[in-house]
């Protein structure tokens, strides 16, 4: 039970961080109206979420050549 509560708390914190950083943005497009005799209207929202793209790129990287010389050995 405690694990479930911790998991829900972590998910809530991640969602809150996404909202605060602007990664997720909600805009209300239609307001709610209470029903009087009949009907009523639920609010509508547009969700604008960020996009993450992951790709690969081939590059050539120069790696330094390391030579170890032990004491008493002659350099090559």
CHARMM internal coordinates of N, CA and C (Angstrom, degrees):
IC EDIT
DIST 1 N 1 CA 1.4423
DIST 1 CA 1 C 1.5303
ANGL 1 N 1 CA 1 C 110.95
DIST 1 C 2 N 1.3181
ANGL 1 CA 1 C 2 N 115.20
DIHE 1 N 1 CA 1 C 2 N -41.63
DIST 2 N 2 CA 1.4655
ANGL 1 C 2 N 2 CA 119.41
DIHE 1 CA 1 C 2 N 2 CA 179.84
DIST 2 CA 2 C 1.5264
ANGL 2 N 2 CA 2 C 110.55
DIHE 1 C 2 N 2 CA 2 C -65.25
DIST 2 C 3 N 1.3327
ANGL 2 CA 2 C 3 N 116.59
DIHE 2 N 2 CA 2 C 3 N -37.27
DIST 3 N 3 CA 1.4703
ANGL 2 C 3 N 3 CA 120.68
DIHE 2 CA 2 C 3 N 3 CA 179.48
DIST 3 CA 3 C 1.5218
ANGL 3 N 3 CA 3 C 110.60
DIHE 2 C 3 N 3 CA 3 C -63.73
DIST 3 C 4 N 1.3162
ANGL 3 CA 3 C 4 N 116.62
DIHE 3 N 3 CA 3 C 4 N -39.74
DIST 4 N 4 CA 1.4647
ANGL 3 C 4 N 4 CA 120.54
DIHE 3 CA 3 C 4 N 4 CA 179.20
DIST 4 CA 4 C 1.5306
ANGL 4 N 4 CA 4 C 110.80
DIHE 3 C 4 N 4 CA 4 C -64.37
DIST 4 C 5 N 1.3190
ANGL 4 CA 4 C 5 N 116.61
DIHE 4 N 4 CA 4 C 5 N -42.36
DIST 5 N 5 CA 1.4631
ANGL 4 C 5 N 5 CA 119.51
DIHE 4 CA 4 C 5 N 5 CA 178.87
DIST 5 CA 5 C 1.5290
ANGL 5 N 5 CA 5 C 111.55
DIHE 4 C 5 N 5 CA 5 C -65.59
DIST 5 C 6 N 1.3209
ANGL 5 CA 5 C 6 N 117.20
DIHE 5 N 5 CA 5 C 6 N -38.47
DIST 6 N 6 CA 1.4658
ANGL 5 C 6 N 6 CA 120.69
DIHE 5 CA 5 C 6 N 6 CA 177.48
DIST 6 CA 6 C 1.5223
ANGL 6 N 6 CA 6 C 109.85
DIHE 5 C 6 N 6 CA 6 C -65.09
DIST 6 C 7 N 1.3189
ANGL 6 CA 6 C 7 N 117.60
DIHE 6 N 6 CA 6 C 7 N -41.79
DIST 7 N 7 CA 1.4674
ANGL 6 C 7 N 7 CA 121.72
DIHE 6 CA 6 C 7 N 7 CA 179.33
DIST 7 CA 7 C 1.5258
ANGL 7 N 7 CA 7 C 110.93
DIHE 6 C 7 N 7 CA 7 C -63.75
DIST 7 C 8 N 1.3211
ANGL 7 CA 7 C 8 N 117.30
DIHE 7 N 7 CA 7 C 8 N -43.17
DIST 8 N 8 CA 1.4717
ANGL 7 C 8 N 8 CA 120.51
DIHE 7 CA 7 C 8 N 8 CA 178.01
DIST 8 CA 8 C 1.5284
ANGL 8 N 8 CA 8 C 110.16
DIHE 7 C 8 N 8 CA 8 C -64.34
DIST 8 C 9 N 1.3234
ANGL 8 CA 8 C 9 N 117.10
DIHE 8 N 8 CA 8 C 9 N -39.15
DIST 9 N 9 CA 1.4585
ANGL 8 C 9 N 9 CA 120.71
DIHE 8 CA 8 C 9 N 9 CA 177.58
DIST 9 CA 9 C 1.5179
ANGL 9 N 9 CA 9 C 112.43
DIHE 8 C 9 N 9 CA 9 C -63.30
DIST 9 C 10 N 1.3259
ANGL 9 CA 9 C 10 N 117.23
DIHE 9 N 9 CA 9 C 10 N -41.56
DIST 10 N 10 CA 1.4658
ANGL 9 C 10 N 10 CA 121.29
DIHE 9 CA 9 C 10 N 10 CA 179.16
DIST 10 CA 10 C 1.5217
ANGL 10 N 10 CA 10 C 110.37
DIHE 9 C 10 N 10 CA 10 C -65.16
DIST 10 C 11 N 1.3267
ANGL 10 CA 10 C 11 N 117.33
DIHE 10 N 10 CA 10 C 11 N -43.24
DIST 11 N 11 CA 1.4657
ANGL 10 C 11 N 11 CA 120.89
DIHE 10 CA 10 C 11 N 11 CA 178.64
DIST 11 CA 11 C 1.5329
ANGL 11 N 11 CA 11 C 110.19
DIHE 10 C 11 N 11 CA 11 C -62.47
DIST 11 C 12 N 1.3205
ANGL 11 CA 11 C 12 N 116.99
DIHE 11 N 11 CA 11 C 12 N -40.73
DIST 12 N 12 CA 1.4644
ANGL 11 C 12 N 12 CA 120.30
DIHE 11 CA 11 C 12 N 12 CA 178.85
DIST 12 CA 12 C 1.5272
ANGL 12 N 12 CA 12 C 110.99
DIHE 11 C 12 N 12 CA 12 C -64.87
DIST 12 C 13 N 1.3258
ANGL 12 CA 12 C 13 N 117.65
DIHE 12 N 12 CA 12 C 13 N -39.74
DIST 13 N 13 CA 1.4678
ANGL 12 C 13 N 13 CA 120.25
DIHE 12 CA 12 C 13 N 13 CA 178.45
DIST 13 CA 13 C 1.5249
ANGL 13 N 13 CA 13 C 111.84
DIHE 12 C 13 N 13 CA 13 C -66.48
DIST 13 C 14 N 1.3257
ANGL 13 CA 13 C 14 N 117.47
DIHE 13 N 13 CA 13 C 14 N -39.91
DIST 14 N 14 CA 1.4721
ANGL 13 C 14 N 14 CA 120.63
DIHE 13 CA 13 C 14 N 14 CA 178.10
DIST 14 CA 14 C 1.5240
ANGL 14 N 14 CA 14 C 110.01
DIHE 13 C 14 N 14 CA 14 C -64.83
DIST 14 C 15 N 1.3230
ANGL 14 CA 14 C 15 N 117.21
DIHE 14 N 14 CA 14 C 15 N -41.99
DIST 15 N 15 CA 1.4630
ANGL 14 C 15 N 15 CA 120.64
DIHE 14 CA 14 C 15 N 15 CA 178.52
DIST 15 CA 15 C 1.5258
ANGL 15 N 15 CA 15 C 110.82
DIHE 14 C 15 N 15 CA 15 C -64.32
DIST 15 C 16 N 1.3134
ANGL 15 CA 15 C 16 N 117.19
DIHE 15 N 15 CA 15 C 16 N -42.55
DIST 16 N 16 CA 1.4575
ANGL 15 C 16 N 16 CA 121.26
DIHE 15 CA 15 C 16 N 16 CA 178.54
DIST 16 CA 16 C 1.5297
ANGL 16 N 16 CA 16 C 111.31
DIHE 15 C 16 N 16 CA 16 C -64.34
DIST 16 C 17 N 1.3258
ANGL 16 CA 16 C 17 N 117.37
DIHE 16 N 16 CA 16 C 17 N -40.28
DIST 17 N 17 CA 1.4614
ANGL 16 C 17 N 17 CA 120.60
DIHE 16 CA 16 C 17 N 17 CA 177.64
DIST 17 CA 17 C 1.5233
ANGL 17 N 17 CA 17 C 110.55
DIHE 16 C 17 N 17 CA 17 C -64.50
DIST 17 C 18 N 1.3292
ANGL 17 CA 17 C 18 N 117.70
DIHE 17 N 17 CA 17 C 18 N -38.84
DIST 18 N 18 CA 1.4673
ANGL 17 C 18 N 18 CA 120.98
DIHE 17 CA 17 C 18 N 18 CA 178.26
DIST 18 CA 18 C 1.5259
ANGL 18 N 18 CA 18 C 110.75
DIHE 17 C 18 N 18 CA 18 C -64.92
DIST 18 C 19 N 1.3194
ANGL 18 CA 18 C 19 N 117.27
DIHE 18 N 18 CA 18 C 19 N -37.88
DIST 19 N 19 CA 1.4623
ANGL 18 C 19 N 19 CA 120.11
DIHE 18 CA 18 C 19 N 19 CA 177.31
DIST 19 CA 19 C 1.5248
ANGL 19 N 19 CA 19 C 111.64
DIHE 18 C 19 N 19 CA 19 C -67.47
DIST 19 C 20 N 1.3326
ANGL 19 CA 19 C 20 N 116.86
DIHE 19 N 19 CA 19 C 20 N -43.51
DIST 20 N 20 CA 1.4548
ANGL 19 C 20 N 20 CA 120.65
DIHE 19 CA 19 C 20 N 20 CA -176.70
DIST 20 CA 20 C 1.5270
ANGL 20 N 20 CA 20 C 112.97
DIHE 19 C 20 N 20 CA 20 C -69.63
DIST 20 C 21 N 1.3193
ANGL 20 CA 20 C 21 N 117.91
DIHE 20 N 20 CA 20 C 21 N -31.55
DIST 21 N 21 CA 1.4574
ANGL 20 C 21 N 21 CA 120.81
DIHE 20 CA 20 C 21 N 21 CA -179.62
DIST 21 CA 21 C 1.5240
ANGL 21 N 21 CA 21 C 112.65
DIHE 20 C 21 N 21 CA 21 C -85.56
DIST 21 C 22 N 1.3182
ANGL 21 CA 21 C 22 N 117.71
DIHE 21 N 21 CA 21 C 22 N -6.09
DIST 22 N 22 CA 1.4623
ANGL 21 C 22 N 22 CA 120.60
DIHE 21 CA 21 C 22 N 22 CA 178.70
DIST 22 CA 22 C 1.5153
ANGL 22 N 22 CA 22 C 113.73
DIHE 21 C 22 N 22 CA 22 C 86.32
DIST 22 C 23 N 1.3307
ANGL 22 CA 22 C 23 N 117.51
DIHE 22 N 22 CA 22 C 23 N 9.98
DIST 23 N 23 CA 1.4684
ANGL 22 C 23 N 23 CA 119.95
DIHE 22 CA 22 C 23 N 23 CA 178.60
DIST 23 CA 23 C 1.5254
ANGL 23 N 23 CA 23 C 110.48
DIHE 22 C 23 N 23 CA 23 C -71.63
DIST 23 C 24 N 1.3327
ANGL 23 CA 23 C 24 N 116.33
DIHE 23 N 23 CA 23 C 24 N -30.54
DIST 24 N 24 CA 1.4617
ANGL 23 C 24 N 24 CA 122.34
DIHE 23 CA 23 C 24 N 24 CA 175.51
DIST 24 CA 24 C 1.5257
ANGL 24 N 24 CA 24 C 107.18
DIHE 23 C 24 N 24 CA 24 C -123.48
DIST 24 C 25 N 1.3282
ANGL 24 CA 24 C 25 N 116.07
DIHE 24 N 24 CA 24 C 25 N 134.27
DIST 25 N 25 CA 1.4580
ANGL 24 C 25 N 25 CA 120.03
DIHE 24 CA 24 C 25 N 25 CA -179.39
DIST 25 CA 25 C 1.5278
ANGL 25 N 25 CA 25 C 108.61
DIHE 24 C 25 N 25 CA 25 C -135.98
DIST 25 C 26 N 1.3324
ANGL 25 CA 25 C 26 N 116.29
DIHE 25 N 25 CA 25 C 26 N 130.43
DIST 26 N 26 CA 1.4506
ANGL 25 C 26 N 26 CA 121.93
DIHE 25 CA 25 C 26 N 26 CA 178.53
DIST 26 CA 26 C 1.5171
ANGL 26 N 26 CA 26 C 109.39
DIHE 25 C 26 N 26 CA 26 C -111.98
DIST 26 C 27 N 1.3369
ANGL 26 CA 26 C 27 N 116.52
DIHE 26 N 26 CA 26 C 27 N 133.85
DIST 27 N 27 CA 1.4574
ANGL 26 C 27 N 27 CA 122.72
DIHE 26 CA 26 C 27 N 27 CA 174.63
DIST 27 CA 27 C 1.5241
ANGL 27 N 27 CA 27 C 108.16
DIHE 26 C 27 N 27 CA 27 C -123.34
DIST 27 C 28 N 1.3243
ANGL 27 CA 27 C 28 N 116.51
DIHE 27 N 27 CA 27 C 28 N 131.21
DIST 28 N 28 CA 1.4574
ANGL 27 C 28 N 28 CA 120.48
DIHE 27 CA 27 C 28 N 28 CA 178.31
DIST 28 CA 28 C 1.5208
ANGL 28 N 28 CA 28 C 108.13
DIHE 27 C 28 N 28 CA 28 C -84.20
DIST 28 C 29 N 1.3451
ANGL 28 CA 28 C 29 N 116.45
DIHE 28 N 28 CA 28 C 29 N 121.77
DIST 29 N 29 CA 1.4580
ANGL 28 C 29 N 29 CA 121.17
DIHE 28 CA 28 C 29 N 29 CA -177.66
DIST 29 CA 29 C 1.5181
ANGL 29 N 29 CA 29 C 112.28
DIHE 28 C 29 N 29 CA 29 C -100.59
DIST 29 C 30 N 1.3399
ANGL 29 CA 29 C 30 N 117.76
DIHE 29 N 29 CA 29 C 30 N -18.68
DIST 30 N 30 CA 1.4654
ANGL 29 C 30 N 30 CA 120.58
DIHE 29 CA 29 C 30 N 30 CA -179.36
DIST 30 CA 30 C 1.5255
ANGL 30 N 30 CA 30 C 107.46
DIHE 29 C 30 N 30 CA 30 C -145.68
DIST 30 C 31 N 1.3220
ANGL 30 CA 30 C 31 N 116.37
DIHE 30 N 30 CA 30 C 31 N 130.70
DIST 31 N 31 CA 1.4611
ANGL 30 C 31 N 31 CA 120.24
DIHE 30 CA 30 C 31 N 31 CA -178.33
DIST 31 CA 31 C 1.5225
ANGL 31 N 31 CA 31 C 110.52
DIHE 30 C 31 N 31 CA 31 C -81.43
DIST 31 C 32 N 1.3138
ANGL 31 CA 31 C 32 N 115.83
DIHE 31 N 31 CA 31 C 32 N 160.66
DIST 32 N 32 CA 1.4599
ANGL 31 C 32 N 32 CA 121.82
DIHE 31 CA 31 C 32 N 32 CA 178.58
DIST 32 CA 32 C 1.5205
ANGL 32 N 32 CA 32 C 109.83
DIHE 31 C 32 N 32 CA 32 C -87.03
DIST 32 C 33 N 1.3261
ANGL 32 CA 32 C 33 N 116.26
DIHE 32 N 32 CA 32 C 33 N 148.12
DIST 33 N 33 CA 1.4593
ANGL 32 C 33 N 33 CA 121.79
DIHE 32 CA 32 C 33 N 33 CA 175.06
DIST 33 CA 33 C 1.5243
ANGL 33 N 33 CA 33 C 107.71
DIHE 32 C 33 N 33 CA 33 C -132.45
DIST 33 C 34 N 1.3213
ANGL 33 CA 33 C 34 N 115.84
DIHE 33 N 33 CA 33 C 34 N 133.64
DIST 34 N 34 CA 1.4545
ANGL 33 C 34 N 34 CA 120.40
DIHE 33 CA 33 C 34 N 34 CA 178.95
DIST 34 CA 34 C 1.5228
ANGL 34 N 34 CA 34 C 110.23
DIHE 33 C 34 N 34 CA 34 C -72.99
DIST 34 C 35 N 1.3048
ANGL 34 CA 34 C 35 N 116.88
DIHE 34 N 34 CA 34 C 35 N 145.85
DIST 35 N 35 CA 1.4680
ANGL 34 C 35 N 35 CA 119.08
DIHE 34 CA 34 C 35 N 35 CA 177.17
DIST 35 CA 35 C 1.5251
ANGL 35 N 35 CA 35 C 110.42
DIHE 34 C 35 N 35 CA 35 C -72.98
DIST 35 C 36 N 1.2959
ANGL 35 CA 35 C 36 N 116.71
DIHE 35 N 35 CA 35 C 36 N 135.90
DIST 36 N 36 CA 1.4752
ANGL 35 C 36 N 36 CA 120.32
DIHE 35 CA 35 C 36 N 36 CA 176.32
DIST 36 CA 36 C 1.5286
ANGL 36 N 36 CA 36 C 107.12
DIHE 35 C 36 N 36 CA 36 C -96.72
DIST 36 C 37 N 1.2760
ANGL 36 CA 36 C 37 N 118.69
DIHE 36 N 36 CA 36 C 37 N -87.73
DIST 37 N 37 CA 1.4623
ANGL 36 C 37 N 37 CA 120.44
DIHE 36 CA 36 C 37 N 37 CA 176.24
DIST 37 CA 37 C 1.5212
ANGL 37 N 37 CA 37 C 110.83
DIHE 36 C 37 N 37 CA 37 C -90.35
DIST 37 C 38 N 1.2952
ANGL 37 CA 37 C 38 N 115.67
DIHE 37 N 37 CA 37 C 38 N -35.32
DIST 38 N 38 CA 1.4706
ANGL 37 C 38 N 38 CA 120.38
DIHE 37 CA 37 C 38 N 38 CA 176.99
DIST 38 CA 38 C 1.5205
ANGL 38 N 38 CA 38 C 108.00
DIHE 37 C 38 N 38 CA 38 C -157.13
DIST 38 C 39 N 1.2804
ANGL 38 CA 38 C 39 N 115.03
DIHE 38 N 38 CA 38 C 39 N 166.86
DIST 39 N 39 CA 1.4618
ANGL 38 C 39 N 39 CA 120.04
DIHE 38 CA 38 C 39 N 39 CA 176.37
DIST 39 CA 39 C 1.5128
ANGL 39 N 39 CA 39 C 112.40
DIHE 38 C 39 N 39 CA 39 C 77.90
DIST 39 C 40 N 1.2776
ANGL 39 CA 39 C 40 N 115.04
DIHE 39 N 39 CA 39 C 40 N -145.52
DIST 40 N 40 CA 1.4505
ANGL 39 C 40 N 40 CA 123.06
DIHE 39 CA 39 C 40 N 40 CA -172.66
DIST 40 CA 40 C 1.5196
ANGL 40 N 40 CA 40 C 107.55
DIHE 39 C 40 N 40 CA 40 C 123.49
DIST 40 C 41 N 1.2847
ANGL 40 CA 40 C 41 N 116.29
DIHE 40 N 40 CA 40 C 41 N 176.74
DIST 41 N 41 CA 1.4587
ANGL 40 C 41 N 41 CA 118.02
DIHE 40 CA 40 C 41 N 41 CA -176.01
DIST 41 CA 41 C 1.5271
ANGL 41 N 41 CA 41 C 108.83
DIHE 40 C 41 N 41 CA 41 C -150.31
DIST 41 C 42 N 1.3068
ANGL 41 CA 41 C 42 N 115.28
DIHE 41 N 41 CA 41 C 42 N 130.15
DIST 42 N 42 CA 1.4569
ANGL 41 C 42 N 42 CA 120.51
DIHE 41 CA 41 C 42 N 42 CA 176.83
DIST 42 CA 42 C 1.5288
ANGL 42 N 42 CA 42 C 108.85
DIHE 41 C 42 N 42 CA 42 C -85.52
DIST 42 C 43 N 1.3170
ANGL 42 CA 42 C 43 N 117.60
DIHE 42 N 42 CA 42 C 43 N 149.87
DIST 43 N 43 CA 1.4687
ANGL 42 C 43 N 43 CA 118.62
DIHE 42 CA 42 C 43 N 43 CA 178.09
DIST 43 CA 43 C 1.5239
ANGL 43 N 43 CA 43 C 111.37
DIHE 42 C 43 N 43 CA 43 C -71.95
DIST 43 C 44 N 1.3207
ANGL 43 CA 43 C 44 N 116.27
DIHE 43 N 43 CA 43 C 44 N 152.98
DIST 44 N 44 CA 1.4660
ANGL 43 C 44 N 44 CA 121.71
DIHE 43 CA 43 C 44 N 44 CA 176.53
DIST 44 CA 44 C 1.5220
ANGL 44 N 44 CA 44 C 108.75
DIHE 43 C 44 N 44 CA 44 C -119.79
DIST 44 C 45 N 1.3160
ANGL 44 CA 44 C 45 N 115.62
DIHE 44 N 44 CA 44 C 45 N 144.85
DIST 45 N 45 CA 1.4554
ANGL 44 C 45 N 45 CA 121.80
DIHE 44 CA 44 C 45 N 45 CA -177.86
DIST 45 CA 45 C 1.5138
ANGL 45 N 45 CA 45 C 110.65
DIHE 44 C 45 N 45 CA 45 C -131.32
DIST 45 C 46 N 1.3293
ANGL 45 CA 45 C 46 N 116.47
DIHE 45 N 45 CA 45 C 46 N 147.48
DIST 46 N 46 CA 1.4594
ANGL 45 C 46 N 46 CA 123.07
DIHE 45 CA 45 C 46 N 46 CA 169.38
DIST 46 CA 46 C 1.5204
ANGL 46 N 46 CA 46 C 107.04
DIHE 45 C 46 N 46 CA 46 C -106.39
DIST 46 C 47 N 1.3071
ANGL 46 CA 46 C 47 N 116.59
DIHE 46 N 46 CA 46 C 47 N 132.68
DIST 47 N 47 CA 1.4631
ANGL 46 C 47 N 47 CA 120.75
DIHE 46 CA 46 C 47 N 47 CA 178.27
DIST 47 CA 47 C 1.5209
ANGL 47 N 47 CA 47 C 108.52
DIHE 46 C 47 N 47 CA 47 C -109.75
DIST 47 C 48 N 1.3140
ANGL 47 CA 47 C 48 N 116.10
DIHE 47 N 47 CA 47 C 48 N 124.10
DIST 48 N 48 CA 1.4596
ANGL 47 C 48 N 48 CA 122.22
DIHE 47 CA 47 C 48 N 48 CA 177.10
DIST 48 CA 48 C 1.5239
ANGL 48 N 48 CA 48 C 106.70
DIHE 47 C 48 N 48 CA 48 C -111.88
DIST 48 C 49 N 1.3248
ANGL 48 CA 48 C 49 N 115.73
DIHE 48 N 48 CA 48 C 49 N 112.21
DIST 49 N 49 CA 1.4636
ANGL 48 C 49 N 49 CA 119.93
DIHE 48 CA 48 C 49 N 49 CA -176.94
DIST 49 CA 49 C 1.5191
ANGL 49 N 49 CA 49 C 109.81
DIHE 48 C 49 N 49 CA 49 C -111.90
DIST 49 C 50 N 1.3167
ANGL 49 CA 49 C 50 N 115.72
DIHE 49 N 49 CA 49 C 50 N 151.31
DIST 50 N 50 CA 1.4617
ANGL 49 C 50 N 50 CA 121.13
DIHE 49 CA 49 C 50 N 50 CA 178.96
DIST 50 CA 50 C 1.5184
ANGL 50 N 50 CA 50 C 111.52
DIHE 49 C 50 N 50 CA 50 C -70.24
DIST 50 C 51 N 1.3045
ANGL 50 CA 50 C 51 N 115.02
DIHE 50 N 50 CA 50 C 51 N 164.13
DIST 51 N 51 CA 1.4573
ANGL 50 C 51 N 51 CA 120.65
DIHE 50 CA 50 C 51 N 51 CA -178.86
DIST 51 CA 51 C 1.5228
ANGL 51 N 51 CA 51 C 108.40
DIHE 50 C 51 N 51 CA 51 C -123.15
DIST 51 C 52 N 1.3077
ANGL 51 CA 51 C 52 N 115.62
DIHE 51 N 51 CA 51 C 52 N 132.31
DIST 52 N 52 CA 1.4533
ANGL 51 C 52 N 52 CA 121.74
DIHE 51 CA 51 C 52 N 52 CA 178.34
DIST 52 CA 52 C 1.5221
ANGL 52 N 52 CA 52 C 108.08
DIHE 51 C 52 N 52 CA 52 C -116.11
DIST 52 C 53 N 1.3186
ANGL 52 CA 52 C 53 N 116.24
DIHE 52 N 52 CA 52 C 53 N 124.97
DIST 53 N 53 CA 1.4538
ANGL 52 C 53 N 53 CA 119.87
DIHE 52 CA 52 C 53 N 53 CA 176.45
DIST 53 CA 53 C 1.5219
ANGL 53 N 53 CA 53 C 108.64
DIHE 52 C 53 N 53 CA 53 C -115.30
DIST 53 C 54 N 1.3142
ANGL 53 CA 53 C 54 N 114.58
DIHE 53 N 53 CA 53 C 54 N 138.12
DIST 54 N 54 CA 1.4534
ANGL 53 C 54 N 54 CA 121.09
DIHE 53 CA 53 C 54 N 54 CA -179.57
DIST 54 CA 54 C 1.5198
ANGL 54 N 54 CA 54 C 107.46
DIHE 53 C 54 N 54 CA 54 C -122.76
DIST 54 C 55 N 1.3062
ANGL 54 CA 54 C 55 N 115.91
DIHE 54 N 54 CA 54 C 55 N 130.91
DIST 55 N 55 CA 1.4527
ANGL 54 C 55 N 55 CA 119.95
DIHE 54 CA 54 C 55 N 55 CA 179.72
DIST 55 CA 55 C 1.5176
ANGL 55 N 55 CA 55 C 110.66
DIHE 54 C 55 N 55 CA 55 C -143.46
DIST 55 C 56 N 1.3033
ANGL 55 CA 55 C 56 N 115.01
DIHE 55 N 55 CA 55 C 56 N 176.78
DIST 56 N 56 CA 1.4567
ANGL 55 C 56 N 56 CA 120.31
DIHE 55 CA 55 C 56 N 56 CA 177.90
DIST 56 CA 56 C 1.5177
ANGL 56 N 56 CA 56 C 109.18
DIHE 55 C 56 N 56 CA 56 C -122.13
DIST 56 C 57 N 1.3100
ANGL 56 CA 56 C 57 N 114.88
DIHE 56 N 56 CA 56 C 57 N 156.80
DIST 57 N 57 CA 1.4518
ANGL 56 C 57 N 57 CA 120.79
DIHE 56 CA 56 C 57 N 57 CA -179.72
DIST 57 CA 57 C 1.5310
ANGL 57 N 57 CA 57 C 107.53
DIHE 56 C 57 N 57 CA 57 C -146.55
DIST 57 C 58 N 1.3164
ANGL 57 CA 57 C 58 N 116.91
DIHE 57 N 57 CA 57 C 58 N 131.12
DIST 58 N 58 CA 1.4611
ANGL 57 C 58 N 58 CA 121.15
DIHE 57 CA 57 C 58 N 58 CA 178.65
DIST 58 CA 58 C 1.5258
ANGL 58 N 58 CA 58 C 109.48
DIHE 57 C 58 N 58 CA 58 C -88.06
DIST 58 C 59 N 1.3258
ANGL 58 CA 58 C 59 N 115.70
DIHE 58 N 58 CA 58 C 59 N 129.19
DIST 59 N 59 CA 1.4531
ANGL 58 C 59 N 59 CA 121.01
DIHE 58 CA 58 C 59 N 59 CA 177.96
DIST 59 CA 59 C 1.5162
ANGL 59 N 59 CA 59 C 108.78
DIHE 58 C 59 N 59 CA 59 C -137.43
DIST 59 C 60 N 1.3258
ANGL 59 CA 59 C 60 N 115.59
DIHE 59 N 59 CA 59 C 60 N 153.49
DIST 60 N 60 CA 1.4475
ANGL 59 C 60 N 60 CA 121.32
DIHE 59 CA 59 C 60 N 60 CA 174.19
DIST 60 CA 60 C 1.5181
ANGL 60 N 60 CA 60 C 107.94
DIHE 59 C 60 N 60 CA 60 C -101.41
DIST 60 C 61 N 1.3282
ANGL 60 CA 60 C 61 N 115.11
DIHE 60 N 60 CA 60 C 61 N 126.23
DIST 61 N 61 CA 1.4548
ANGL 60 C 61 N 61 CA 121.03
DIHE 60 CA 60 C 61 N 61 CA -177.23
DIST 61 CA 61 C 1.5250
ANGL 61 N 61 CA 61 C 108.16
DIHE 60 C 61 N 61 CA 61 C -118.72
DIST 61 C 62 N 1.3337
ANGL 61 CA 61 C 62 N 115.93
DIHE 61 N 61 CA 61 C 62 N 130.28
DIST 62 N 62 CA 1.4653
ANGL 61 C 62 N 62 CA 119.99
DIHE 61 CA 61 C 62 N 62 CA 177.54
DIST 62 CA 62 C 1.5263
ANGL 62 N 62 CA 62 C 108.55
DIHE 61 C 62 N 62 CA 62 C -78.16
DIST 62 C 63 N 1.3134
ANGL 62 CA 62 C 63 N 115.51
DIHE 62 N 62 CA 62 C 63 N 126.22
DIST 63 N 63 CA 1.4605
ANGL 62 C 63 N 63 CA 121.78
DIHE 62 CA 62 C 63 N 63 CA -179.85
DIST 63 CA 63 C 1.5196
ANGL 63 N 63 CA 63 C 107.55
DIHE 62 C 63 N 63 CA 63 C -108.51
DIST 63 C 64 N 1.3322
ANGL 63 CA 63 C 64 N 118.91
DIHE 63 N 63 CA 63 C 64 N 131.10
DIST 64 N 64 CA 1.4650
ANGL 63 C 64 N 64 CA 120.07
DIHE 63 CA 63 C 64 N 64 CA -178.56
DIST 64 CA 64 C 1.5340
ANGL 64 N 64 CA 64 C 111.17
DIHE 63 C 64 N 64 CA 64 C -67.47
DIST 64 C 65 N 1.3290
ANGL 64 CA 64 C 65 N 114.62
DIHE 64 N 64 CA 64 C 65 N 146.31
DIST 65 N 65 CA 1.4629
ANGL 64 C 65 N 65 CA 121.73
DIHE 64 CA 64 C 65 N 65 CA 177.91
DIST 65 CA 65 C 1.5300
ANGL 65 N 65 CA 65 C 107.18
DIHE 64 C 65 N 65 CA 65 C -93.40
DIST 65 C 66 N 1.3121
ANGL 65 CA 65 C 66 N 116.68
DIHE 65 N 65 CA 65 C 66 N 123.40
DIST 66 N 66 CA 1.4576
ANGL 65 C 66 N 66 CA 121.26
DIHE 65 CA 65 C 66 N 66 CA -177.07
DIST 66 CA 66 C 1.5184
ANGL 66 N 66 CA 66 C 108.92
DIHE 65 C 66 N 66 CA 66 C -112.03
DIST 66 C 67 N 1.3301
ANGL 66 CA 66 C 67 N 115.40
DIHE 66 N 66 CA 66 C 67 N 128.97
DIST 67 N 67 CA 1.4648
ANGL 66 C 67 N 67 CA 121.24
DIHE 66 CA 66 C 67 N 67 CA 176.15
DIST 67 CA 67 C 1.5184
ANGL 67 N 67 CA 67 C 107.87
DIHE 66 C 67 N 67 CA 67 C -119.88
DIST 67 C 68 N 1.3127
ANGL 67 CA 67 C 68 N 115.58
DIHE 67 N 67 CA 67 C 68 N 131.99
DIST 68 N 68 CA 1.4626
ANGL 67 C 68 N 68 CA 121.36
DIHE 67 CA 67 C 68 N 68 CA -179.59
DIST 68 CA 68 C 1.5183
ANGL 68 N 68 CA 68 C 108.42
DIHE 67 C 68 N 68 CA 68 C -106.49
DIST 68 C 69 N 1.3148
ANGL 68 CA 68 C 69 N 115.28
DIHE 68 N 68 CA 68 C 69 N 128.06
DIST 69 N 69 CA 1.4612
ANGL 68 C 69 N 69 CA 120.63
DIHE 68 CA 68 C 69 N 69 CA 178.62
DIST 69 CA 69 C 1.5218
ANGL 69 N 69 CA 69 C 107.67
DIHE 68 C 69 N 69 CA 69 C -116.46
DIST 69 C 70 N 1.3291
ANGL 69 CA 69 C 70 N 115.21
DIHE 69 N 69 CA 69 C 70 N 117.41
DIST 70 N 70 CA 1.4533
ANGL 69 C 70 N 70 CA 120.04
DIHE 69 CA 69 C 70 N 70 CA 178.90
DIST 70 CA 70 C 1.5257
ANGL 70 N 70 CA 70 C 109.62
DIHE 69 C 70 N 70 CA 70 C -77.05
DIST 70 C 71 N 1.3222
ANGL 70 CA 70 C 71 N 116.86
DIHE 70 N 70 CA 70 C 71 N 153.16
DIST 71 N 71 CA 1.4537
ANGL 70 C 71 N 71 CA 118.76
DIHE 70 CA 70 C 71 N 71 CA 178.81
DIST 71 CA 71 C 1.5319
ANGL 71 N 71 CA 71 C 110.80
DIHE 70 C 71 N 71 CA 71 C -60.88
DIST 71 C 72 N 1.3032
ANGL 71 CA 71 C 72 N 116.45
DIHE 71 N 71 CA 71 C 72 N 137.02
DIST 72 N 72 CA 1.4581
ANGL 71 C 72 N 72 CA 121.93
DIHE 71 CA 71 C 72 N 72 CA 179.11
DIST 72 CA 72 C 1.5089
ANGL 72 N 72 CA 72 C 113.52
DIHE 71 C 72 N 72 CA 72 C 91.99
DIST 72 C 73 N 1.3387
ANGL 72 CA 72 C 73 N 120.29
DIHE 72 N 72 CA 72 C 73 N -8.48
DIST 73 N 73 CA 1.4730
ANGL 72 C 73 N 73 CA 122.20
DIHE 72 CA 72 C 73 N 73 CA 178.33
DIST 73 CA 73 C 1.5191
ANGL 73 N 73 CA 73 C 109.04
DIHE 72 C 73 N 73 CA 73 C -89.99
DIST 73 C 74 N 1.2859
ANGL 73 CA 73 C 74 N 114.85
DIHE 73 N 73 CA 73 C 74 N 151.00
DIST 74 N 74 CA 1.4621
ANGL 73 C 74 N 74 CA 121.24
DIHE 73 CA 73 C 74 N 74 CA 176.71
DIST 74 CA 74 C 1.5259
ANGL 74 N 74 CA 74 C 108.77
DIHE 73 C 74 N 74 CA 74 C -84.58
DIST 74 C 75 N 1.3359
ANGL 74 CA 74 C 75 N 118.41
DIHE 74 N 74 CA 74 C 75 N 139.03
DIST 75 N 75 CA 1.4766
ANGL 74 C 75 N 75 CA 119.86
DIHE 74 CA 74 C 75 N 75 CA 177.00
DIST 75 CA 75 C 1.5125
ANGL 75 N 75 CA 75 C 111.11
DIHE 74 C 75 N 75 CA 75 C -63.71
DIST 75 C 76 N 1.2895
ANGL 75 CA 75 C 76 N 116.85
DIHE 75 N 75 CA 75 C 76 N 145.93
DIST 76 N 76 CA 1.4769
ANGL 75 C 76 N 76 CA 122.73
DIHE 75 CA 75 C 76 N 76 CA -178.89
DIST 76 CA 76 C 1.4790
ANGL 76 N 76 CA 76 C 111.39
DIHE 75 C 76 N 76 CA 76 C -93.23
END
COOR INIT
IC SEED 1 N 1 CA 1 C
IC BUILD
